[in-house]
Amino acid sequence: MQKKLIILGGNPETGVLVEVANSMGIHTIVIDPNPDAPAKKFAAKTYDIDGFDIDGIVAIARKENVNGVLVGVADILVKPYREICERLDLPCYANEKTIEAFCSKDGYKRYCSKYGVQDIPGIYLTQDNNVKKPENIEWPLMVKPVDSGGGVGMKICRDEEDYIATVKNVFKYSKKGVVLVEKYMDSHCDDMAVYYTFKDGIPYLSATYDRYLTRLQGDSSPIAIGTVYPSKYTELFLKDVHPKLCEMFSGLEVTTGVLNIQFFVENNVFYSYDPGFRLQGEAPHIHLAHINGFDHREMLINYALSGTFGEDDFSEKNDVMMNGKSACSVWVLLKDGKISSIEGLENIKSHENVNFIVERFKVGDTVQEEWVGTERQVIFRIYTAADSIFGINQTIEDIKNVLKIKDSNGEDMIIEWLNPWNTDSYIFN
């Protein structure tokens, strides 16, 4: 009997999850309010309803006799995912504490404080507050909604007038009606992230990676244009931060799932921000599947259907240093405009070091001006792996040399290219 799985959310990254479920012989049902949501084109069945419509989704699940429910690549849907699973008595990797800690920026700050994890200095505002600039934080400031991801609603402010107007505008992006105002961590900081797997209550550090951000987009949120694995900060992170996070995970009673946490690093001090308790847009799982031989997408799908997460040999396969290899994701970001031509994509797909490409736009699509400064302006994420950082750097050059994307005026649409990584930082003993 074919098993049925509801997947919440319809963005392109979730589409890849749907394809994996299809390849496993599962009847997929995608729920998203947008009839044209990209993930829907892969699903066996779709419903055009909001992911927050708990009653509606529970009714669909019962009507369809589904065997499991899973959230896709969308932070805001983790909470309704838990509520739906609870109502249906189906496996769910999130609990009440983890929702509070990992699915809102204000909850995460509280738990960081409790467990001694350094986060970015900041304050919270509601619409009842005086929106005056916090005196203890210097310009520039980063203003963001507490419960939105992917750069949506985020803006850097450099003076009082812009700050007040921005705060008032950003409230509309927060379902909670709460805005976070933080010290802006500028280009002097490094940016890295860590990716955990939780199996049977044990936290495994599965990947670390450094991120390179483009800052050529004015005061919108900086967006990654590339990542490299493992991070040059892995050893320091394991010594200084990992033990505190493990205490937090124990206190939150995390037993199952995947968690990504980003950090700024300044003078070897880690400033934690932006947890994601679900599969990521960056998709470290693609590198882990290619190099270490386990696939978080398959693990989460099986868990949703059976309550079992991962094989018995997972701990043997898990290696944060990626068995001595290097991996890199190349993000291609576009300026706003209509895409009139894409050249070189087939060459890149056949490159020996390229193992996957997420394609988010095609010729004829338009990148909206309001998407600039969010992950919605990403056209491709290109996943590469090599025996060393030297192979990665050569692959970056190969991609740059062949990929050309032009708008309707014949102008180059690519905002900025990822530069080769500093090889001295990525040769590990």
Disulfide bonds with the S-S distance in Angstrom:
none
